[in-house]
Amino acid sequence: MNNLKLIIKYFKYRITANSKHDIHSPFVFQLLTKVINNKSVLSVFKEVENLRSLLLKDKTEIRIEDFGAGSLKNKTKIKTVAKIARNAAKQPKYAQLLYRLVKHFQPVNLLELGTSLGISTAYMSKASSTNKITTIEGSENIANIAIDNFNRLNISNIQVITGNFDVQLPVLLEHTSTFDFVFFDGNHRKQPTLSYFEACLQHKHNDSIFVFDDIHWSLEMEEVWELIKQSPEVTVTIDLFFIGLVFFRKESTKEHFTIRF
Ligand SMILES: C[S@@+](CC[C@H](N)C(=O)[O-])C[C@H]1O[C@@H](n2cnc3c(N)ncnc32)[C@H](O)[C@@H]1O
C-alpha cells in the first residue's frame, strides 16, 4: 500500500472509529479506560526513551540480513543503527501501550517475533519483574545490539533467540506449553504471518493475548487481520489501526472493535 493510501485509510479510521461511549462490552470498556486510554507518563518510559535517543544518534554501520516484508530474497544491507532505530522501533505511543497491557494483564510467559534493537522488548520487560520474555531476531548483528541494550537497562528477564522465525519458532514451540502474550512484529507478509499465528494458536489459553503490528500496512496484512478475526478461536479483537489486539476469552461474545487511539 503506498503512503497516500495509508494516510487516507488512517483518516477514515480516525473519523469512523469508536470512542468509549460506543462500547457496551464491560471487558473492552474497562480495557479502554484503564489501559488503552491511560496516558500517564512514567519514569520507566524515560529510561527506555533515553536509550532510544542514543540509538537515534548512533551512526555505527552494521551489516544486516533483511528478513522482513518487502524483500523477495534475504538481501544483506549496510544500515546505521540510527536508521534502524528510526524505521523499525515502535513509536513511544505504541511501545507504551505494550507496557500498559503487560502491566495490566501480568502475562508470565511472553513471546516477541521481531526484536530489532529491543525497544518494544524493553518496554514489556519493564512492566513486570516476574515475566519471562523470549524474543526472536533474524539478524545477528541487530540482535547483538539488542542484547547490549538490555544490559544497559539492567534487564535480565529476556532471552534472545537469533535466527529466522520459520526455523526458530517451531523449535521454541516444541519446548513451550503456552504463551500468555505474543507480539507479532516482523515479516509483515500474509502467508508467514498467518503461519506464525496458526502455530502460536496451538499454544494459547483462554486469557492469552496476541498483538499484531501494522495490521493496515499493506493489503496482505489487512487480509491477514480479517482471517484472524474470523478464526473460530478468536472472540474479541480491537483494531487500533497501527496495532491490533486479539483475545480468546470464551466468556466474551465474539465482537470486533475499531477504537480511536
Ligand atoms: C519492525 S522490527 C521489530 C521492532 C521491535 N519490535 C521494536 O518495536 O523495537 C522487525 C524485526 O523483525 C526481524 N525479522 C523480520 N522477518 C524475520 C524473520 N522471518 N525471521 C527473523 N527475524 C525477522 C527484522 O530483522 C527486524 O529486526
The ligand as a Tripos MOL2 file, in Angstrom:
@<TRIPOS>MOLECULE
LIG
   27    29     1     0     0
SMALL
NO_CHARGES

@<TRIPOS>ATOM
      1 C1          9.7230   -3.9680   12.9620 C.3       1 LIG1
      2 S1         11.1780   -4.7200   13.5220 S.3       1 LIG1
      3 C2         10.8400   -5.0720   15.2190 C.3       1 LIG1
      4 C3         10.7670   -3.8260   16.0470 C.3       1 LIG1
      5 C4         10.7520   -4.0790   17.5400 C.3       1 LIG1
      6 N1          9.7070   -4.9920   17.9190 N.3       1 LIG1
      7 C5         10.5620   -2.7590   18.2630 C.2       1 LIG1
      8 O1          9.4420   -2.2310   18.2320 O.co2     1 LIG1
      9 O2         11.5050   -2.2230   18.8430 O.co2     1 LIG1
     10 C6         11.0790   -6.3070   12.8030 C.3       1 LIG1
     11 C7         12.3220   -7.1590   13.0280 C.3       1 LIG1
     12 O3         11.9800   -8.4890   12.6630 O.3       1 LIG1
     13 C8         13.0850   -9.0950   12.0260 C.3       1 LIG1
     14 N2         12.5330  -10.1090   11.1160 N.ar      1 LIG1
     15 C9         11.6700   -9.9150   10.0910 C.ar      1 LIG1
     16 N3         11.3800  -11.0840    9.4990 N.ar      1 LIG1
     17 C10        12.0600  -12.0540   10.1690 C.ar      1 LIG1
     18 C11        12.1530  -13.4610   10.0380 C.ar      1 LIG1
     19 N4         11.4920  -14.1210    9.0900 N.pl3     1 LIG1
     20 N5         12.9290  -14.1170   10.9140 N.ar      1 LIG1
     21 C12        13.6060  -13.4510   11.8870 C.ar      1 LIG1
     22 N6         13.5670  -12.1080   12.0630 N.ar      1 LIG1
     23 C13        12.8050  -11.4180   11.2080 C.ar      1 LIG1
     24 C14        13.7780   -7.9640   11.2860 C.3       1 LIG1
     25 O4         15.1580   -8.2640   11.1270 O.3       1 LIG1
     26 C15        13.5090   -6.7660   12.1840 C.3       1 LIG1
     27 O5         14.6030   -6.5010   13.0070 O.3       1 LIG1
@<TRIPOS>BOND
     1     1     2 1
     2     2     3 1
     3     2    10 1
     4     3     4 1
     5     4     5 1
     6     5     6 1
     7     5     7 1
     8     7     8 2
     9     7     9 1
    10    10    11 1
    11    11    12 1
    12    11    26 1
    13    12    13 1
    14    13    14 1
    15    13    24 1
    16    14    15 ar
    17    14    23 ar
    18    15    16 ar
    19    16    17 ar
    20    17    18 ar
    21    17    23 ar
    22    18    19 1
    23    18    20 ar
    24    20    21 ar
    25    21    22 ar
    26    22    23 ar
    27    24    25 1
    28    24    26 1
    29    26    27 1
@<TRIPOS>SUBSTRUCTURE
     1 LIG1         1 GROUP 0 **** ****
